[in-house]
Amino acid sequence: MKYSYAMVGRMQLDDYVRVVPQIYGEHDRHRSIWDVWCHTLHHGANVAERIRKEAPADKLFTEIADLALWMFTTVQKLSGKPGKRKGASESQVETLVRIQNSCSDLVWHRYPGVCHLCYARRSVSQRHGLDLPLCDCSGRKSDRRDRDAKRADVRALRIFSESVRRHKPRTIDDWQLMFASIFAQKIERLSQPEIGFHLLEELGEVSNAIVRMYSYTKGNFRPGEPNWRQARLEDQIADAFSWLFALVQKLNAGPAKNNRDAPKVGHRRITLSAIIWRRYGADHLNSFRCPSCDKAVCSCPLVFVPGTHPVEEVLRRYKPPNFLMRTK
């Protein structure tokens, strides 16, 4: 398939997940989920750092694009049947860290045109629809629902999301517009640093949800519990995507310092799709590509232990313990 700057905004989130292995599949088969998620957190932290230091726009956009690609890589890596290895290098524990839904579906189940917290807070006996007021969670007390109440709300929200599936955004740009509408008040009220650090907070919640997929207490190690934890992992990933879109949308209201090279589409609107294409797209190739080697299929000479090189090779490259103390 040929790609271009003009069409990437019309791609669905799931299309971006499928693009990842086209570029990095050969390398990513050697990566564990811990490897992939550590890279994701690294770029999430870099986004926060760029915002805090008021870095030039091109630096911020690069990190946002990298974060997005690693998030899509995570979704691709987590997809599969629990307990079934996707490759020879995958550990048994990794086979327990799985999601059930596609990227677009897991986001829709969490945000079916509405804020999930606002939906849960309002009486389920009242009429719910896509004409609900904008999110008005700002300034409210912390969520004090217990586990059972939260799970009941998750079930109700998923039923609602299926009933209005016809309204699910069809493109990545439509997703950005949806979140811009739902969180308009938050995006206007919060600063770039506040949104950036909230994004980082949600990435940390994903980390916690990943750990809970394979670690239990004896009291909660019972039938059905893995299903709820899988749903929580999907919801936390969706939350991270929602704040990534919110951050990009915030750049439209008040772009980063020295924002002369902002990638824009249509009516001078900054979009996540354009940011990703700016970093990973190549019009001369009609393709997404690795920005390091400029190839549609990454050919960077990466070394993975033990995927491509044995552990012994790394050990042989260690110097004596006092190596760092030598002056010559």
Stockholm file with secondary structure:
# STOCKHOLM 1.0

chainA/1-328         MKYSYAMVGRMQLDDYVRVVPQIYGEHDRHRSIWDVWCHTLHHGANVAERIRKEAPADKLFTEIADLALWMFTTVQKLSGKPGKRKGASESQVETLVRIQNSCSDLVWHRYPGVCHLCYARRSVSQRHGLDLPLCDCSGRKSDRRDRDAKRADVRALRIFSESVRRHKPRTIDDWQLMFASIFAQKIERLSQPEIGFHLLEELGEVSNAIVRMYSYTKGNFRPGEPNWRQARLEDQIADAFSWLFALVQKLNAGPAKNNRDAPKVGHRRITLSAIIWRRYGADHLNSFRCPSCDKAVCSCPLVFVPGTHPVEEVLRRYKPPNFLMRTK
#=GR chainA/1-328 SS CCCCTTTGGGCCHHHHHHHHHHHHHHHHTTCCHHHHHHHHHHHHHHHHHHHHTTCCHHHHHHHHHHHHHHHHHHHHHHBSCTTCCSSTTCCTTGGGCCBCSCHHHHHHHHCSSSCHHHHHHSCTTSCCCTTCCCCCCTTCCCCCCCHHHHHHHHHHHHHHHHHTGGGSCCSHHHHHHHHHHHTHHHHHHSCHHHHHHHHHHHHHHHHHHHHTTTCCCGGGCSTTHHHHHHHHHHHHHHHHHHHHHHHHHHHHHSCCTTCTTCCEETTTEECHHHHHHHHHEETTTTEECBTTTTBSSCCCCCCCTTTTSCHHHHHHTCCCTTGGGCCC
#=GC SS_cons         CCCCTTTGGGCCHHHHHHHHHHHHHHHHTTCCHHHHHHHHHHHHHHHHHHHHTTCCHHHHHHHHHHHHHHHHHHHHHHBSCTTCCSSTTCCTTGGGCCBCSCHHHHHHHHCSSSCHHHHHHSCTTSCCCTTCCCCCCTTCCCCCCCHHHHHHHHHHHHHHHHHTGGGSCCSHHHHHHHHHHHTHHHHHHSCHHHHHHHHHHHHHHHHHHHHTTTCCCGGGCSTTHHHHHHHHHHHHHHHHHHHHHHHHHHHHHSCCTTCTTCCEETTTEECHHHHHHHHHEETTTTEECBTTTTBSSCCCCCCCTTTTSCHHHHHHTCCCTTGGGCCC
//
